[in-house]
Amino acid sequence: MPATAGDLWGNLFLLVLLTYTVAAVLSALCYRFPRPAGYLGHGLAALAAAGGVILSWGLLTARGTWSAPLPWNWPLGSPTLQVDGLSAFFVMVISLLALAVSVFSLGYVREYDGKVNQGFLGAAYNLFILSMLLVVTAGDAFLFLVVWELMALVSFLLVTAEHAHAPVGRPGFIYLVMTHLGTGLIMLSFLVFYRFSGDFSFASFAAAGTAMPGAWQSTAFVLALIGFGTKAGLVPLHIWLPQAHPAAPSHVSALMSGVMIKTAVYGLARVAFTFLGAHLFWWGVVVLLAGTVSALLGVMYALMEHDLKRLLAYHSVENIGIILMGMGAAMVFTAAGQPALAVAGMVASLYHLINHAVFKGLLFLGAGAVVSAAHTRDMEKLGGLIRGMPWTAAFFLAGSVSIAALPPFNGFISEWLTFQSLLNGFRVPGAVAILAPVAGAALALTGALAAACFVKAFGVCFLAQPRSEAARSAREVSGSMLGGMGFLALMCLALGVFPALVISRLSPVAVGLVGQVTGIPGADAPLLAGTSLAAGLGSLSPAALPAALLALVLLALAAGRVLGSRAPRRTGETWACGIPSLEPVMGYTATAFSQPIRQIFRGVFQPTQEVKASYDGWPYFPKAIRYHGHIRPLFEDYLYRPVLQWLLAFSAKVRGFQAGSIHLYLVYILITLVLLLSFAV
């Protein structure tokens, strides 16, 4: 891209950032006028997001870069914004979801009239998006940490926005503690780079990273993996995620789950590939194994949930695992000297990242619509919503099919690419030939469990008879809410039918991360039929899949019409095992659906159950049966609770040092000064 074009793109990007800032200020100024605050805040956010999508797509197409120092100096240097292919891709993902969520929010935030100040909600919403964009475009460690902390604090305020009307204090506190622990580790990782670079700019980190001693490289990588893994929700660092995401308003949950946790993926990719070159084999193995465990356990715990938003939150753990499986495979192949396979794994990771942002955003918006109409997240109190909310049901079904990786929707394409990169691990001799196919088998199991989970979610929520009066009286949501969901549903289909359009932009990004790919013609071409990026990868024609499915549906309809017209029609009541009429309580519940999975994996869940029955004079005819089941929170019981108890005990012992004596405090100061002087000498 010519310098003038890059400067123009940069100026327009600064205009996008300014629009978010103005939207936040105007929302705050209108704190006494709820409707204007909501329309200004979310309307301007939608406008800025549309600009971000267009600009980032243009930069990805032109394969350009842009950087500019900000017009002020800090004690540790002048902060810089910079955008390369990886940053532009993340700007596109954030802006794409922000566009749909902002349109949805125009109608959704009316739900919070009288509960949350609309001026505060609009201001915090815009600052949240702004902080995420700054995170992925920061050009130095100091600016990165400042906006990373801003993102954490603003998202905490949004998680606890309903503190006066809902029990959100504990989820918010756990989120704040975990995110600050992660930030501390990221800061230590950056300090390792600074020790050898002498500068906080990312360019100097990249220059010094590959020249550092091996032990320091591994230290920086491990610190970054744990720090960013905490924000991403990697198992066992995920405990904040299924608590904080459901507590937030649903449009905020969509952004947190869809894009905020992906900023951690950006940070990890930046450290592992740009700074360190991903040249050590065991780094990739650790990332691949961590992703595999997170994917499996995330979907297994999601299957046990009956809270719709907690179910979706656990699926974010699962999909972050899938994204890191692709990245881990890319790191393994890079270290093994297989750049073509490394590019394939990285493209699969990035493509699943944007796919997850789209379908998880859609599902959280659908959950928000359900909660807005039925006023409950408990799936056991829903049912039959398809009658009163047909459009919401259709959009939620599109998201469910996408996350279950069924064609022709987008989840199928990215998981297919991940399978391809993993199953080609047999090309690499040694442990990779065993590890990669095993990870592929785990991905297959994850996909099957995800499909079962969303059969449960859609069926229990939208089908059968309503199981509560609120579900029975639920009606379709506003046009703006349907518009936001409809846009994401169309994107799910478009990304599944026309993936080459996006992958052709992703391939250069992946090549830039992995390094020079030699001997492979068309290294920037799509990884699909008719290309040659990674010889030996399977091929498919995504556009042919919907055509074939449509042909099969039309054939089935035609056959049913021809054959059905010859048979006499009879109408009768549904057989109910001799019971006079079907009642809502007879429907298949979420608990009943997940019971077989709970028993199959009882070694993981360690379930307990209690059944109480009351009889009406005869032991074979129970009047009522009450069932209560519980699964053991393994990570809380075996990891976090012992650590917390140790910290409390340690705190009780050191409390004596704070005796309230001024003389004792002076002694502490004297000892500290002596130690500092001894080190200085």
Buried (B, 14 or more C-beta within 10 A) or exposed (E): BEEEBBEBBBEBBEEBBEBBBBBBBBBBBBBEEBEBBBBBBBBBBBBBBBBBBBBBBBBBEBBBBBBBBBEEEEEEBBBBBBBBBBBBBBBBBBBBBBBBBBBBBBBBBBBBEEBBBBBBBBBBBBBBBBBBBBBBBBBBBBBBBBBBBBBBBBBBBBBBBBBEEEEBEEBBBBBBEBBBBBBEBBBBBBEBBBEBBEBBBBBBBBBBBEEBEEEBBBBBBBBBBBBBBBBBBBBBBBBBBBBBBBBBBBBBBBBBBBBBBBBBBBBBBBBBBBBBBBBBBEBBBBBBBBBBBBBBBBBBBBBBBBBBBBBBBBBBBBBBBBBBBBBBBBBBBBBBEBBBBBBBBBBBBBBBBBBBBBBBBBBBBBBBBBBBBBBBBEBBBBBBBBBBBEBBBBBBBBBBBBBBBBBBBBBBBBBBBBBBBBBBBEBBEEBBEEBBBBBBEBBBEBBEBBBBBBEBBBBBBBBBBBBBEBBBEBEBBBEBBBBBBBBBBBBBBBBBBBBBEBBBBBBBBBBBBBBEBEEBEEBBBBBBEEBEBBEEBEEBEBBEBBEEEEEEEEEEEEEEEEEEEEEEEEEEEEEEEEEEEBEBEEBEBBBEBBBEBBEEBEEBBEBEEEEEEEEEEEEEEEEEEEEEBEBEBBBEEEBBEEEEEEEEEEEEEEEEEEEEEEEEEEEEEEEEEEEEEEEEE
